[in-house]
Amino acid sequence: WIPLSVGAVRPTQGKTLAVMQVSGGSQSFNAVNQMRVLGRWMRMLTIPNQSSVAKAYHEFDEVGRMKPSAYNDRIVDVMEEVMKFTLLTRVAVPYLVDRYSERKEGAESLSKRVRQGAI
Protein backbone atom coordinates (compact mmCIF):
# COMPACT_ATOMS: atom_id res chain seq x y z
CA TRP A 1 0.00 0.00 0.00
CA ILE A 2 1.25 3.42 -0.94
CA PRO A 3 0.03 6.49 0.94
CA LEU A 4 -1.52 8.85 -1.59
CA SER A 5 -0.18 11.97 0.07
CA VAL A 6 1.94 13.23 2.90
CA GLY A 7 0.58 16.75 3.21
CA ALA A 8 0.46 18.06 -0.36
CA VAL A 9 3.38 15.85 -1.40
CA ARG A 10 2.69 12.46 -2.94
CA PRO A 11 5.49 9.98 -2.18
CA THR A 12 5.11 8.57 -5.69
CA GLN A 13 5.67 11.84 -7.51
CA GLY A 14 8.71 11.96 -9.73
CA LYS A 15 9.00 8.16 -9.81
CA THR A 16 9.08 6.45 -13.20
CA LEU A 17 6.17 4.16 -14.02
CA ALA A 18 5.93 1.33 -16.55
CA VAL A 19 2.51 -0.17 -17.17
CA MET A 20 2.00 -3.85 -18.02
CA GLN A 21 -0.80 -6.37 -17.66
CA VAL A 22 -1.53 -10.02 -18.19
CA SER A 23 -4.95 -11.38 -19.02
CA GLY A 24 -6.55 -14.75 -19.42
CA GLY A 25 -8.43 -13.76 -22.56
CA SER A 26 -7.79 -11.52 -25.51
CA GLN A 27 -5.87 -8.28 -25.21
CA SER A 28 -7.67 -5.40 -23.60
CA PHE A 29 -5.97 -2.07 -23.17
CA ASN A 30 -8.63 -0.75 -20.80
CA ALA A 31 -6.64 -1.88 -17.76
CA VAL A 32 -3.32 -0.40 -18.90
CA ASN A 33 -5.03 2.83 -19.93
CA GLN A 34 -6.62 3.15 -16.49
CA MET A 35 -3.27 2.40 -14.83
CA ARG A 36 -1.74 5.24 -16.90
CA VAL A 37 -4.43 7.60 -15.60
CA LEU A 38 -3.72 6.52 -12.02
CA GLY A 39 0.01 6.97 -12.57
CA ARG A 40 -0.50 10.53 -13.78
CA TRP A 41 -2.82 11.24 -10.85
CA MET A 42 -0.07 10.01 -8.53
CA ARG A 43 2.28 12.46 -10.32
CA MET A 44 4.44 9.70 -11.72
CA LEU A 45 6.44 9.95 -14.94
CA THR A 46 4.69 7.33 -17.07
CA ILE A 47 6.77 6.04 -19.96
CA PRO A 48 5.17 5.96 -23.44
CA ASN A 49 5.71 2.21 -23.92
CA GLN A 50 3.46 -0.45 -22.35
CA SER A 51 2.80 -4.16 -22.60
CA SER A 52 -0.23 -6.39 -22.47
CA VAL A 53 0.09 -10.20 -22.49
CA ALA A 54 -3.04 -11.94 -23.76
CA LYS A 55 -3.83 -15.55 -22.87
CA ALA A 56 -1.10 -15.50 -20.26
CA TYR A 57 -1.71 -19.15 -19.37
CA HIS A 58 -0.03 -20.04 -22.70
CA GLU A 59 3.00 -17.82 -22.12
CA PHE A 60 4.61 -19.44 -19.07
CA ASP A 61 6.32 -22.80 -18.61
CA GLU A 62 5.68 -25.28 -15.78
CA VAL A 63 8.14 -23.53 -13.42
CA GLY A 64 6.57 -20.12 -14.00
CA ARG A 65 9.18 -18.67 -16.36
CA MET A 66 7.96 -16.78 -19.40
CA LYS A 67 8.55 -18.56 -22.69
CA PRO A 68 10.49 -16.82 -25.48
CA SER A 69 7.92 -14.95 -27.58
CA ALA A 70 6.98 -11.56 -28.99
CA TYR A 71 5.29 -10.86 -25.64
CA ASN A 72 8.53 -11.58 -23.80
CA ASP A 73 10.43 -9.30 -26.19
CA ARG A 74 7.88 -6.55 -25.58
CA ILE A 75 8.29 -6.82 -21.81
CA VAL A 76 12.06 -6.53 -22.20
CA ASP A 77 11.51 -3.43 -24.37
CA VAL A 78 9.29 -1.87 -21.70
CA MET A 79 11.80 -2.62 -18.94
CA GLU A 80 14.66 -1.13 -20.97
CA GLU A 81 12.60 2.00 -21.53
CA VAL A 82 11.67 2.39 -17.86
CA MET A 83 15.36 2.15 -16.99
CA LYS A 84 16.31 4.75 -19.62
CA PHE A 85 13.58 7.17 -18.51
CA THR A 86 14.60 6.73 -14.88
CA LEU A 87 18.22 7.55 -15.70
CA LEU A 88 17.30 10.49 -17.95
CA THR A 89 14.87 12.11 -15.51
CA ARG A 90 16.65 11.38 -12.24
CA VAL A 91 18.59 14.66 -12.23
CA ALA A 92 15.50 16.69 -13.29
CA VAL A 93 13.03 15.21 -10.79
CA PRO A 94 13.53 17.92 -8.13
CA TYR A 95 12.69 20.55 -10.76
CA LEU A 96 9.83 18.57 -12.31
CA VAL A 97 8.02 17.94 -9.02
CA ASP A 98 8.54 21.39 -7.49
CA ARG A 99 5.03 22.76 -7.11
CA TYR A 100 3.71 26.05 -5.79
CA SER A 101 1.01 24.40 -3.67
CA GLU A 102 3.58 22.25 -1.88
CA ARG A 103 5.92 25.19 -1.23
CA LYS A 104 2.95 27.20 0.06
CA GLU A 105 1.86 24.42 2.43
CA GLY A 106 5.44 24.03 3.64
CA ALA A 107 5.65 27.74 4.42
CA GLU A 108 2.33 27.68 6.30
CA SER A 109 3.42 24.69 8.39
CA LEU A 110 6.71 26.37 9.22
CA SER A 111 4.93 29.58 10.20
CA LYS A 112 2.64 27.69 12.60
CA ARG A 113 5.47 25.64 14.06
CA VAL A 114 7.57 28.70 14.95
CA ARG A 115 4.41 30.59 16.01
CA GLN A 116 5.17 33.40 13.59
CA GLY A 117 1.76 35.01 14.25
CA ALA A 118 2.70 35.53 17.91
CA ILE A 119 5.80 37.55 17.02
Salt bridges, closest charged atoms under 4 A:
ASP98 OD2 - ARG103 NH1 2.81
GLU102 OE2 - ARG43 NH1 2.67
GLU102 OE2 - ARG99 NE 3.81
